[in-house]
Amino acid sequence: MPKSSAFACACILFLPMYAFAGKAKSTVTLTGRVTSSQGITRIEAVERNRANVLALSTNKPTAWVFPGKVNSAGTFQIPGLIPGHRYDLIVFTAKARWEGVNMNYYRPVQPGPPMTPSDLKQIVNFIEKIPRFTNYNRPLWIAGDHNHATLVVEQIRNHQFYSGHQGSIIFRVAVWYFERYYAGWQKVSNLGKVMTRWRGPAQQIPNPWQYLPALGDIAVSSAGTFKPIDVTLPKPSPHHGLDGVIPTGK
């Protein structure tokens, strides 16, 4: 179960301060800084609504993924972004892969009362206790209130499966949306978003593979403006994805 500090962090809303990027143009160069004690070796931006998730997860070329350049201080430039879209950053250090996530609800909603411990328990039980094809399921990030919630969910199958070889795993990370009705919380069907889909020998998966809201939901306006980006990557944590160890589940 995610720590309360992770939940609080995911729920903080920041009023955007926009950097000037000139008048409307066909493409925009995204700039900012991402630092890590391990050093940044590679950076790119992705428009998840349009990119091919399988190609993205396996580092194969695909449309709507924009490679950038980064120096030793973590200052980066990512050219070629299309205005009027939202992007997540994908950052590689010497030892880990970090991906931005968008914690916004899928539609505009009126803010409600704070989420209660009972709300959190119902949602987490739905994810962790209901039998699924994947034998390990847990929330990495939760943002919401008493009526609506957005979750980043990590799913792993390391039990034997059809066409899988000995030692193979399936690794999947997706955004799920929940809404509370009179009968309790329900997952919103057919509106989740798969961010990562990886399958293969366990020893070959990029690990650590972490997910961080601070790297996500970068809105590039039609005029080419975007909020300043200055992120320091924390240490890898099992609460935010693979941290070097693959959980075994049940």
C-alpha positions as CSV (number, residue, x, y, z in Angstrom):
1,M,0.0,0.0,0.0
2,P,1.4,3.4,-0.9
3,K,2.6,5.5,2.0
4,S,0.5,8.5,3.0
5,S,3.4,10.8,2.1
6,A,3.3,9.5,-1.5
7,F,-0.5,10.2,-1.6
8,A,-0.1,13.7,-0.3
9,C,2.6,14.4,-2.8
10,A,0.5,13.2,-5.7
11,C,-2.4,15.3,-4.6
12,I,-0.7,18.7,-4.5
13,L,-1.8,21.0,-7.2
14,F,0.5,23.6,-8.5
15,L,-0.7,26.8,-10.2
16,P,1.4,26.9,-13.4
17,M,3.8,29.8,-14.0
18,Y,4.4,29.9,-17.7
19,A,7.7,30.5,-19.5
20,F,7.6,32.6,-22.6
21,A,8.4,30.6,-25.7
22,G,7.5,33.1,-28.4
23,K,4.4,33.5,-30.6
24,A,2.5,30.6,-32.0
25,K,4.7,28.4,-34.2
26,S,4.7,25.0,-35.8
27,T,7.0,23.4,-33.3
28,V,8.4,24.2,-29.8
29,T,11.7,23.4,-28.1
30,L,11.0,22.3,-24.5
31,T,13.7,23.4,-22.1
32,G,14.3,22.9,-18.4
33,R,16.5,21.0,-15.9
34,V,16.4,17.5,-14.4
35,T,19.1,16.5,-12.0
36,S,20.1,13.3,-10.3
37,S,22.9,12.1,-8.2
38,Q,23.4,9.4,-10.8
39,G,23.6,11.9,-13.7
40,I,21.2,12.2,-16.6
41,T,22.3,10.3,-19.7
42,R,19.2,10.7,-22.0
43,I,15.9,12.5,-22.0
44,E,12.9,12.6,-24.3
45,A,9.3,13.8,-24.3
46,V,6.2,11.7,-25.2
47,E,2.6,12.5,-26.0
48,R,1.1,9.4,-24.5
49,N,-2.3,9.7,-26.2
50,R,-0.6,9.2,-29.6
51,A,2.6,7.3,-29.1
52,N,2.8,3.5,-29.5
53,V,3.1,2.1,-26.0
54,L,4.8,-1.1,-26.9
55,A,7.5,0.6,-29.0
56,L,7.9,3.2,-26.2
57,S,8.3,0.5,-23.6
58,T,11.0,-1.3,-25.5
59,N,12.9,1.7,-26.7
60,K,12.0,1.3,-30.4
61,P,11.5,4.4,-32.6
62,T,7.9,5.6,-32.8
63,A,6.0,8.7,-33.6
64,W,5.2,11.3,-30.9
65,V,8.4,10.6,-29.0
66,F,10.8,13.5,-29.1
67,P,14.5,13.0,-28.2
68,G,16.4,15.7,-26.5
69,K,19.8,16.8,-25.4
70,V,21.0,17.2,-21.8
71,N,24.3,18.4,-20.4
72,S,26.2,17.4,-17.2
73,A,24.2,20.0,-15.2
74,G,20.9,18.4,-16.2
75,T,19.9,21.3,-18.4
76,F,18.0,20.0,-21.4
77,Q,16.5,21.0,-24.7
78,I,13.9,18.9,-26.5
79,P,13.1,20.3,-30.0
80,G,10.2,19.5,-32.3
81,L,7.2,19.4,-29.9
82,I,3.8,20.2,-31.4
83,P,2.0,23.0,-29.6
84,G,-1.4,22.3,-28.1
85,H,-0.5,18.9,-26.5
86,R,0.5,17.5,-23.1
87,Y,3.7,15.6,-22.7
88,D,5.5,13.4,-20.1
89,L,9.3,13.3,-19.8
90,I,11.2,10.1,-19.9
91,V,14.6,10.4,-18.2
92,F,17.4,7.9,-18.1
93,T,20.2,7.9,-15.6
94,A,23.2,5.7,-15.4
95,K,21.2,3.1,-13.5
96,A,17.5,3.8,-13.9
97,R,14.6,4.8,-16.1
98,W,12.2,7.5,-14.9
99,E,8.8,8.3,-16.5
100,G,6.4,11.2,-15.9
101,V,2.8,10.5,-15.1
102,N,-0.4,12.6,-15.5
103,M,-2.5,12.5,-12.3
104,N,-5.3,14.6,-13.6
105,Y,-8.8,13.0,-13.7
106,Y,-10.0,12.1,-17.2
107,R,-12.7,14.8,-17.2
108,P,-13.3,18.1,-15.3
109,V,-14.9,17.5,-11.9
110,Q,-15.8,19.7,-9.0
111,P,-13.4,19.3,-6.0
112,G,-15.0,17.3,-3.2
113,P,-14.2,16.6,0.4
114,P,-10.8,14.9,1.2
115,M,-10.4,11.2,0.6
116,T,-11.0,9.2,3.8
117,P,-9.1,6.2,5.1
118,S,-12.1,4.1,4.2
119,D,-12.0,5.4,0.6
120,L,-8.4,4.6,0.3
121,K,-8.9,1.1,1.7
122,Q,-11.7,0.3,-0.7
123,I,-9.7,1.4,-3.7
124,V,-6.5,-0.4,-2.7
125,N,-8.4,-3.6,-1.9
126,F,-10.0,-3.5,-5.4
127,I,-6.5,-3.4,-6.9
128,E,-4.6,-5.8,-4.6
129,K,-7.2,-8.4,-3.5
130,I,-9.3,-9.2,-6.6
131,P,-7.7,-12.1,-8.6
132,R,-6.3,-11.1,-12.0
133,F,-4.1,-12.4,-14.7
134,T,-1.2,-10.6,-13.1
135,N,-0.2,-12.0,-9.7
136,Y,1.2,-8.8,-8.3
137,N,-0.9,-5.6,-8.4
138,R,-0.5,-2.4,-6.4
139,P,-1.0,1.4,-6.7
140,L,2.1,3.5,-7.1
141,W,0.4,6.9,-6.9
142,I,-3.0,8.1,-5.9
143,A,-4.6,11.5,-6.3
144,G,-8.2,12.3,-5.6
145,D,-10.9,13.2,-3.1
146,H,-14.0,11.7,-1.6
147,N,-15.6,11.3,-5.1
148,H,-13.0,10.8,-7.7
149,A,-9.5,9.3,-7.9
150,T,-6.7,8.8,-10.4
151,L,-4.2,6.0,-9.8
152,V,-1.0,4.7,-11.3
153,V,-1.1,0.9,-11.0
154,E,1.8,-1.5,-11.3
155,Q,1.0,-5.0,-12.5
156,I,3.4,-8.0,-12.8
157,R,3.0,-11.6,-13.8
158,N,6.0,-13.7,-12.9
159,H,4.1,-17.0,-12.7
160,Q,4.3,-19.2,-15.8
161,F,2.1,-18.1,-18.6
162,Y,1.2,-19.3,-22.1
163,S,4.1,-18.8,-24.6
164,G,6.2,-17.5,-21.8
165,H,9.6,-19.0,-21.2
166,Q,11.0,-20.0,-17.8
167,G,12.0,-16.8,-16.0
168,S,9.8,-14.5,-18.2
169,I,7.7,-11.8,-16.7
170,I,5.0,-9.4,-17.9
171,F,5.3,-5.9,-16.6
172,R,2.5,-3.3,-17.0
173,V,1.9,0.1,-15.6
174,A,-1.4,2.0,-16.3
175,V,-3.5,4.9,-15.2
176,W,-6.9,3.9,-13.8
177,Y,-9.8,6.2,-12.8
178,F,-12.2,5.6,-10.0
179,E,-15.5,7.2,-9.1
180,R,-17.5,6.8,-5.9
181,Y,-21.2,5.8,-6.1
182,Y,-23.8,5.1,-3.4
183,A,-22.6,1.4,-3.4
184,G,-19.0,2.4,-3.1
185,W,-16.0,2.9,-5.4
186,Q,-16.0,1.6,-8.9
187,K,-13.3,1.6,-11.6
188,V,-14.2,3.6,-14.6
189,S,-14.3,1.1,-17.4
190,N,-12.5,1.5,-20.8
191,L,-10.9,4.8,-19.9
192,G,-7.6,3.8,-18.4
193,K,-4.3,4.5,-20.1
194,V,-1.5,2.0,-20.4
195,M,1.9,3.7,-20.1
196,T,4.2,0.7,-20.0
197,R,3.9,-2.8,-21.5
198,W,7.0,-5.0,-21.3
199,R,7.4,-8.8,-21.6
200,G,10.5,-10.9,-21.6
201,P,13.2,-12.5,-19.4
202,A,13.2,-10.9,-16.0
203,Q,17.0,-10.2,-16.1
204,Q,16.5,-8.0,-19.2
205,I,13.9,-5.6,-17.9
206,P,15.2,-2.0,-17.2
207,N,15.3,-2.0,-13.4
208,P,15.0,0.4,-11.6
209,W,12.0,1.7,-13.6
210,Q,10.3,4.5,-11.7
211,Y,7.3,6.8,-12.2
212,L,7.1,10.4,-11.0
213,P,4.3,13.0,-11.3
214,A,6.8,15.8,-11.3
215,L,8.0,14.7,-14.7
216,G,4.5,14.5,-16.2
217,D,1.6,16.6,-17.5
218,I,3.7,19.3,-19.3
219,A,1.2,21.4,-21.2
220,V,2.6,23.2,-24.3
221,S,0.0,25.8,-25.2
222,S,-0.9,26.6,-28.8
223,A,1.2,29.8,-28.4
224,G,4.2,27.6,-27.4
225,T,4.3,28.4,-23.7
226,F,4.9,25.9,-20.9
227,K,5.6,25.9,-17.2
228,P,9.2,26.0,-15.9
229,I,10.6,22.6,-15.4
230,D,13.2,22.0,-12.6
231,V,13.1,18.5,-11.1
232,T,15.5,16.6,-8.8
233,L,15.0,12.9,-9.0
234,P,14.7,11.1,-5.7
235,K,16.2,7.7,-4.8
236,P,14.4,4.8,-6.5
237,S,11.6,3.5,-4.3
238,P,9.4,0.3,-4.4
239,H,6.5,2.7,-3.9
240,H,7.1,4.3,-7.2
241,G,7.9,1.3,-9.5
242,L,10.7,-1.2,-9.8
243,D,13.5,-0.3,-7.5
244,G,16.0,-2.9,-8.6
245,V,14.0,-5.8,-7.3
246,I,11.1,-7.6,-9.0
247,P,8.3,-8.3,-6.5
248,T,7.2,-12.0,-6.5
249,G,3.5,-11.5,-5.6
250,K,1.4,-14.6,-4.7
